[in-house]
Amino acid sequence: MTVLAVNDPPVIGGVRGRGQRGRRRRRVAAPERVRRRHRHRPGAAATTDGGTLRIANTGGANAQRGLGRRRRGERAGPRSERLLAGIGAGATIEVDDGGVSGFVAIGTVDGTEAGQAGNDLVITFNNQATNARVQILLRALSADVSSGSHHPRTTELTLNDGDANTAPDDAVTTATFSITGTPNPPVISNLDGDSVTAATGAVVAIDQGAAASVGDPDSANFDGGNLTVARTSGLAGDFSVSGSAGTGVSAGTTTGDADGTIAAADNIYVDGTDIGDVTTDGQGSNNLVITFDADATAARVATVIQALRYASTAAGSHTFDLTVTDAGSNAATSTAAGLTVAVDAVPVNTVPGAQTATDGQALALPGDLGSRTPTAPA
């Protein structure tokens, strides 16, 4: 008969069922803490020497892992500057627990399973991997949510304490947590606050100086998103674009018939490339909405904004909020850029008809021309 010492598995706290949120291409912290229940039985491990940490995606999109790095090796701890970087295959994991020794090597990243490009992350520990140091490592781990990955993904963390004297199930504990990517919104620059003045019926550009730009840190294109110009003043007028056919920005069913007039269901072309369709035409009191396809890059959307024109016969300040939404699902919308087109009132001719004047006497004219003194003929 063989008697084996009893080993308690590691206990991972603050992880199970936990959800994390982060911007796409932003890293979010993974687990919280790790401790071990010791009952002072023979065989209970004081370190995780020979043990492993495995973090695996079990559902949803993939994410990469990183941790705080300082000087050489992969480092974590209070003295690190927490500069996030991808964990490299075969890298040494070093932890600073605040002791006099500074950073201490506690393990090595697997040569293949290094947590990049959707692979699991596996770290094998040495005899310096105390509970406290493993806890510091876990708190320093982070996940990089890749571009376009918006949906929650479930991650499983498994910690093996490396105690060879026990059955595997007694040395392993597993916890799960989820990460949800929050998309970064597009950013519109050099447009908010633009104000132009127009004569009644005159066509003017809404982008003063044609300097508008659009950026998005995590969207290569705005497929399924839209450009919306919403009226906020209640005054009517018509939007158009400045190009025609395959030159500049034009609207139509084909490049051959495309011009500056915007109509519902028209395609929007940028130098002949179809980047989307007109959902709402921007005529009269309608808002303007253009729904994008995969060819709508940030640069082309900026070109559309620069090419937008507006005309109205309704005097007053026509105000608008312009926004860009970057995708069709789990999308992000930019902060609205406020615009104003001030349409001048049509001059009113109030000169009266024929008048009789007495030489040398003032004559009061009706209307708003005020009092005038006629000049006697020479």
Disulfide bonds with the S-S distance in Angstrom:
none
